[in-house]
Amino acid sequence: MTEQTSLDWNFQLRDQIEWHWNNQLRARLDGLTDDEYFWEPVADTWSVRPRGTSTAPVLGGSGEMTIDFAFPEPDPPPFTTIAWRLGHVVVGVLAVRNAAHFGREATDYFAFDYATTAADALAQLDAEYATWLAGVESLGEAGLARPCGEAEGPFGDRPMATLVLHIHRELIHHLGEVCLLRDLYQHTHGAPLGAPTERTL
């Protein structure tokens, strides 16, 4: 056995999330229907809604859809739909960081144009994930050690490697929640995942 003298940490960090994405996660999101995407399993749920239809105290979004918020956040916080959770991942987890560190056009929860359909939301997710992964690769080894900078506020002095680990943890956590909600929808509605269902008012 040859003694290992160096370790490519950039590859290891990317491989962690890529393996999860390709083998455990992304296929479970395929076929997401609009009914699943907008499903509100409990009352007073936060979601992504057509502009002018939300009663949330704070609304994000620059297009025909808005995302529900409140500041300060209620205690306990409202339950959130798949649409809301994907909006959080696409914008707050990925797009904002892609803009701060990897050259993406600047955006935030209020400037983003949220998807009107589940298919469009998954396309947004795929695009932001690809940008993030390419950005992490571009850091090389030296870039992982440099400070995150002022875009990360009080964590700006932490190394980029810490941010990468945090974002990957967020992806695993929140997208796992989306998968669980799909399972709950299937068992509640008795429909195979991805199968269209009749929406009732």
BELBELUR-V19476 format. One record per backbone hydrogen bond with DSSP energy under -0.5 kcal/mol. CO is the residue of the C=O (numbers start at 1). NH is the residue of the N-H. If there is no record, write none. Layout:
co & nh
CO & NH
CO & NH
This chain:
co & nh
7 & 9
8 & 12
9 & 13
10 & 14
11 & 15
12 & 16
13 & 17
14 & 18
15 & 19
16 & 20
17 & 21
18 & 22
19 & 23
20 & 24
20 & 25
21 & 26
25 & 28
25 & 29
26 & 29
26 & 30
27 & 30
29 & 32
33 & 37
34 & 38
35 & 39
36 & 39
36 & 82
37 & 83
39 & 41
42 & 45
46 & 81
47 & 68
49 & 66
50 & 53
58 & 69
60 & 67
64 & 51
65 & 63
66 & 49
67 & 60
69 & 58
79 & 46
81 & 85
82 & 86
83 & 87
84 & 88
85 & 89
86 & 90
87 & 91
87 & 92
88 & 92
88 & 93
89 & 94
90 & 95
91 & 96
94 & 98
95 & 99
96 & 100
97 & 101
98 & 102
98 & 104
108 & 112
109 & 61
112 & 62
112 & 63
112 & 114
117 & 121
118 & 122
119 & 123
120 & 124
121 & 125
122 & 126
123 & 127
124 & 128
125 & 129
126 & 130
127 & 131
128 & 132
129 & 133
130 & 134
131 & 135
132 & 136
133 & 137
134 & 138
135 & 139
136 & 139
136 & 140
137 & 140
139 & 143
141 & 144
141 & 145
142 & 145
142 & 146
144 & 161
146 & 160
149 & 152
150 & 153
152 & 155
153 & 156
155 & 158
156 & 149
158 & 148
159 & 162
159 & 163
160 & 164
161 & 165
162 & 166
163 & 167
164 & 168
165 & 169
166 & 170
167 & 171
168 & 172
169 & 173
170 & 174
171 & 175
172 & 176
173 & 177
174 & 178
175 & 179
176 & 180
177 & 181
178 & 182
179 & 183
180 & 184
181 & 185
182 & 186
183 & 187
184 & 188
185 & 189
186 & 190
186 & 191
192 & 195
197 & 199
